Amino acid sequence: KFGKEARAKFGDESVDSANAKLMGMSKEKYAELEMVTNEFNKTLKEAYEQGDPASESAQRACELHKKWLCFFWKDYSKEAHIGVTQMYVNDPRFTEYYDKIAPGCATFLRDAVMIYCK
């Protein structure tokens, strides 16, 4: 659905690499991805409800988000982690997704990741 847009923003190599990682996952690895996704969403909501992006639970959510990203990304960098969470705030499609966890959650995650990546 968003292939052309992703390729324009991130390049063919990045998109192809992410697609290959996902398509090459074993059932066990995909189950792990689902587990990490659920744990991340739960932890992020709990952290958001506490209200402190520097809290232990918020920083745990950032670690889980990093782990989740690494299921798709070839290489991890702090700059890219910060950039993707800024995109969650800037792009209403991502904001809507994260704000279903809790209203304001996209901004909270971005703020927490800024602290995490320092």
N, C-alpha and C positions, 0 to 999 in steps of 0.2 A: 504493500500500500504506500509506503513512504520511501521506496527504493531509490527513485530518481533524486529526491530531495537529499537523502542521506549520502548518495554518491557525489552530489554537487557540493555538499558541505564538508565531507570527510575524505572523499576520494575512493576510487574503486578498490585499491588495495586494502584499506581499512574495512570496508564493507564486506569484501570477499573473505577476508580473514575472519571476521566475526561470524559470518554465515557458515564458513567451514568449521569453526569451532563448535557451533551449535549443532550442525548437521552430523558432525563426527562424534557427538557425545554418546557414550554408552547409556543404557537404561539406568544404571547405577549413578552415573555422573549427572544425568538429568534429574533423577530423584534428589540428589544432593543439591542441585540448583533450586529445585522447588522448596526444599527444606530451608535453605539459606534465605530465599525470598520471603517465606512466611516468618522466619525468625527476625529478619530485618524489619518487615512491616510492623510486627508486634513490638519490637524494641523501639522503633522510631516513634510509634504512637505513645508508648509509655514515657519516653524521653520528652516528647512534645508536651505531654500533660504535666510534666514536672516544670517545664518552662525555661530550662537553663541549657543552652547549646554547649556549654562547657562541662556539663554533668557527666558522671561516669556512664550513665545509660545512653546519653547522646553520643558520647565518644565510642561506645560499643556499637551503636547503630552505624556510625561512620566506618568502623572496622568491617562490619557486615556488608555495608554498601561497597566497600573496596573489594571484598571477597566476591560479591555478586558481579561487579564490573569485570573482574578477572576471569569470569566464565566466558566472557565475550571478547575482551581486549587482548591483543597480542602482548602489549607491554603496558605496565601501569606507571603513571607519573602523578605526582601531587598536583602539578599544574593542570593536567587533563581532568583529574578528579574535581578540582575546584571549578574548572570550566564546564563540566557536564552538570554540576549542581546549579551553576549560574544559568545554564540553559533551561533547567527545570523551572526557574523563576521567570525567565524571559519569554518562554514559549508557553502560551496558554494551554496547549494540549498536555504538556508535562505537568504544569501547575495543577490542572484539573485532576490528573491521575493521583498526584501526591496529596492534594487537598481532600481527596476522598478518604484518606487515612485519618486526616483531621484538618479542618480549615487552617491555612497558614503553614502547613507542614513542609511545603516546598521551600519556603523561605527559611524555616527553622533548620532544615537539612543543610541548605547552603551555608548558613551561619555556623552550624556545627562542623561542617567539613572545612571551613576556613580555619577554625581552631585546630582541628585534627591534623591538618596539613602544615601547620607552622613548625 
